[in-house]
Amino acid sequence: MLDRLRGRLEAYLGVVGRRFADAYPSPTAWTLIGLGLSLLAGGAYALSGYRGELGGGIFILAAGWFDIVDGAVARATGKVSKRGAFLDSTLDRVAEVAIFTGVLAGGYAPPTLVLLSLALSLLVSYTRAKGDALGVKLSGVGIGERSERLLILAVASIVGYANWGVGLVAVVAGYTFLERTYRATSELSKAAPPAV
């Protein structure tokens, strides 16, 4: 959902990309800043208590902004590349692991629920990557893409309900994983050659 909104704001993001490119033209540098903020989010959550929730949520929102910036800079500078896409996607997974590790360390939700939320989040990303590799476009399928999941966790944390955020992430990620799996298997079944 947020990725579709990002497409509608393309002109505005072009301006953002040019402004940040003027400051530093490397998309990778902005990707690393986003990763650093995600690591800080994980560290904040590990502090426990509302201070940790608040800090974690704010750092997640800041990291999400730079997740937009790196792509905008890449397009503005003509540096869109497979290397950059790979690095961005891989570090996004590292960021999620760091955030949920902090949530686990801070004791905001039962360990089983935290691990379930992380596992389902990674499975959502895996189905998209595998679908892309097999020629099935799964971007935009489901209500629990990375942007939505982290926004849910961030907002819930800022208002003092990180535990509810973790639970809701598990629900939307689980639903999205099932929806993407169904969509991919359906598309691949149509493309499969008839059995002899």
C-alpha positions as CSV (number, residue, x, y, z in Angstrom):
1,M,0.0,0.0,0.0
2,L,2.7,2.5,1.0
3,D,4.8,1.4,-2.0
4,R,1.9,2.3,-4.3
5,L,1.6,5.7,-2.6
6,R,5.3,6.2,-3.2
7,G,4.7,5.7,-6.9
8,R,2.1,8.5,-6.8
9,L,4.6,10.9,-5.1
10,E,7.3,10.2,-7.8
11,A,7.6,13.9,-8.7
12,Y,8.1,15.0,-5.1
13,L,10.6,12.1,-4.5
14,G,12.5,13.3,-7.5
15,V,13.1,16.6,-5.8
16,V,14.1,14.8,-2.6
17,G,16.5,12.7,-4.5
18,R,18.2,15.7,-6.1
19,R,18.5,17.6,-2.8
20,F,20.1,14.7,-1.0
21,A,22.3,13.9,-4.0
22,D,23.6,17.4,-3.8
23,A,24.6,16.7,-0.2
24,Y,26.1,13.3,-1.1
25,P,25.6,11.5,-4.4
26,S,26.1,7.9,-3.3
27,P,22.8,5.9,-2.8
28,T,24.8,3.3,-0.8
29,A,25.8,5.9,1.8
30,W,22.1,6.7,2.4
31,T,21.3,3.0,2.6
32,L,24.0,2.6,5.3
33,I,22.6,5.6,7.2
34,G,19.2,3.9,7.2
35,L,20.8,0.7,8.4
36,G,22.6,2.6,11.2
37,L,19.3,4.1,12.3
38,S,17.7,0.6,12.4
39,L,20.5,-0.7,14.5
40,L,19.9,2.3,16.9
41,A,16.2,1.3,17.0
42,G,17.2,-2.2,18.0
43,G,19.5,-0.8,20.7
44,A,16.8,1.6,22.0
45,Y,14.3,-1.3,22.3
46,A,16.9,-3.3,24.3
47,L,16.7,-0.6,27.0
48,S,13.3,-1.7,28.0
49,G,10.5,0.5,29.3
50,Y,8.6,3.2,27.5
51,R,11.8,5.2,26.8
52,G,13.0,2.2,24.8
53,E,9.7,2.0,22.9
54,L,9.6,5.7,22.1
55,G,13.3,5.7,21.0
56,G,12.8,2.5,18.9
57,G,9.7,3.9,17.2
58,I,11.3,7.2,16.3
59,F,14.5,5.5,15.0
60,I,12.3,3.2,12.8
61,L,10.5,6.2,11.3
62,A,13.8,7.9,10.6
63,A,15.3,4.7,9.1
64,G,12.2,4.4,6.9
65,W,12.7,8.0,5.6
66,F,16.3,7.1,4.5
67,D,14.9,3.9,2.9
68,I,13.0,6.3,0.6
69,V,16.0,8.6,0.2
70,D,18.4,6.0,-1.1
71,G,16.2,5.0,-4.0
72,A,15.4,8.6,-4.8
73,V,19.1,9.5,-4.9
74,A,19.8,6.5,-7.1
75,R,17.1,7.6,-9.6
76,A,18.2,11.2,-9.5
77,T,21.8,10.4,-10.2
78,G,21.2,7.6,-12.7
79,K,22.9,5.1,-10.3
80,V,20.1,2.5,-10.2
81,S,21.9,-0.8,-10.4
82,K,21.4,-4.5,-9.6
83,R,24.3,-4.2,-7.1
84,G,22.4,-1.4,-5.3
85,A,19.1,-3.3,-5.4
86,F,20.8,-6.4,-3.9
87,L,22.6,-4.4,-1.2
88,D,19.4,-2.5,-0.3
89,S,17.3,-5.6,-0.1
90,T,19.8,-7.5,1.9
91,L,20.5,-4.7,4.4
92,D,16.7,-4.3,4.8
93,R,16.6,-7.9,6.2
94,V,19.6,-7.1,8.5
95,A,17.7,-4.1,9.8
96,E,14.5,-6.1,10.5
97,V,16.5,-8.7,12.4
98,A,18.2,-6.0,14.4
99,I,14.9,-4.3,15.3
100,F,13.2,-7.5,16.4
101,T,16.3,-8.6,18.3
102,G,16.0,-5.4,20.3
103,V,12.3,-5.9,20.9
104,L,13.1,-9.4,22.1
105,A,15.9,-8.2,24.4
106,G,13.6,-5.5,25.8
107,G,10.9,-8.0,26.7
108,Y,8.0,-6.1,25.1
109,A,6.2,-9.2,23.9
110,P,6.5,-13.0,24.5
111,P,9.6,-14.4,22.8
112,T,7.6,-16.8,20.7
113,L,5.5,-14.0,19.3
114,V,8.5,-11.8,18.5
115,L,10.2,-14.7,16.7
116,L,7.0,-15.5,14.8
117,S,6.7,-11.9,13.7
118,L,10.3,-11.8,12.5
119,A,10.0,-15.2,10.8
120,L,6.8,-14.2,8.9
121,S,8.3,-10.9,8.0
122,L,11.3,-12.6,6.4
123,L,9.0,-15.1,4.6
124,V,7.1,-12.2,3.1
125,S,10.3,-10.8,1.7
126,Y,11.5,-14.3,0.6
127,T,8.3,-15.0,-1.4
128,R,8.7,-11.7,-3.3
129,A,12.4,-12.4,-4.1
130,K,11.6,-16.0,-5.2
131,G,8.6,-14.8,-7.2
132,D,10.7,-12.2,-9.0
133,A,13.3,-14.9,-9.8
134,L,10.6,-17.1,-11.3
135,G,8.9,-14.2,-13.2
136,V,6.0,-13.7,-10.9
137,K,5.6,-10.1,-9.8
138,L,4.6,-10.0,-6.1
139,S,5.4,-6.4,-5.3
140,G,2.3,-4.7,-3.9
141,V,0.6,-8.0,-3.2
142,G,-0.7,-8.1,0.4
143,I,-1.2,-5.6,3.2
144,G,2.0,-6.4,5.1
145,E,4.9,-5.3,3.0
146,R,8.1,-4.1,4.9
147,S,7.0,-0.4,5.0
148,E,3.6,-1.3,6.5
149,R,5.1,-3.7,9.0
150,L,7.6,-1.3,10.3
151,L,5.1,1.6,10.4
152,I,2.8,-0.5,12.5
153,L,5.6,-1.4,14.9
154,A,6.8,2.2,15.1
155,V,3.4,3.8,15.7
156,A,2.4,1.2,18.3
157,S,5.8,1.7,20.1
158,I,5.5,5.5,20.2
159,V,2.1,5.3,21.8
160,G,3.4,2.7,24.3
161,Y,2.0,-0.5,22.9
162,A,4.9,-2.3,21.2
163,N,3.5,-5.6,22.3
164,W,0.3,-5.0,20.2
165,G,2.5,-3.8,17.4
166,V,4.4,-7.1,17.4
167,G,1.2,-9.0,17.4
168,L,-0.3,-7.0,14.5
169,V,2.9,-7.4,12.5
170,A,2.6,-11.2,12.9
171,V,-1.0,-11.0,11.6
172,V,-0.5,-8.8,8.6
173,A,2.8,-10.6,7.7
174,G,1.2,-14.0,8.0
175,Y,-1.8,-12.9,5.8
176,T,0.6,-11.4,3.2
177,F,2.8,-14.5,3.2
178,L,-0.3,-16.7,2.5
179,E,-1.6,-14.3,-0.2
180,R,1.7,-14.2,-2.0
181,T,2.2,-17.9,-1.8
182,Y,-1.3,-18.4,-3.3
183,R,-0.7,-15.8,-6.0
184,A,2.6,-17.3,-7.0
185,T,1.5,-20.9,-7.1
186,S,-1.6,-19.9,-9.1
187,E,0.5,-18.0,-11.6
188,L,3.1,-20.7,-11.9
189,S,0.5,-23.4,-12.3
190,K,-0.9,-21.5,-15.4
191,A,2.6,-21.2,-16.8
192,A,3.5,-24.8,-16.3
193,P,3.6,-27.0,-19.4
194,P,0.9,-29.7,-19.6
195,A,1.9,-33.1,-18.2
196,V,2.6,-35.8,-20.7
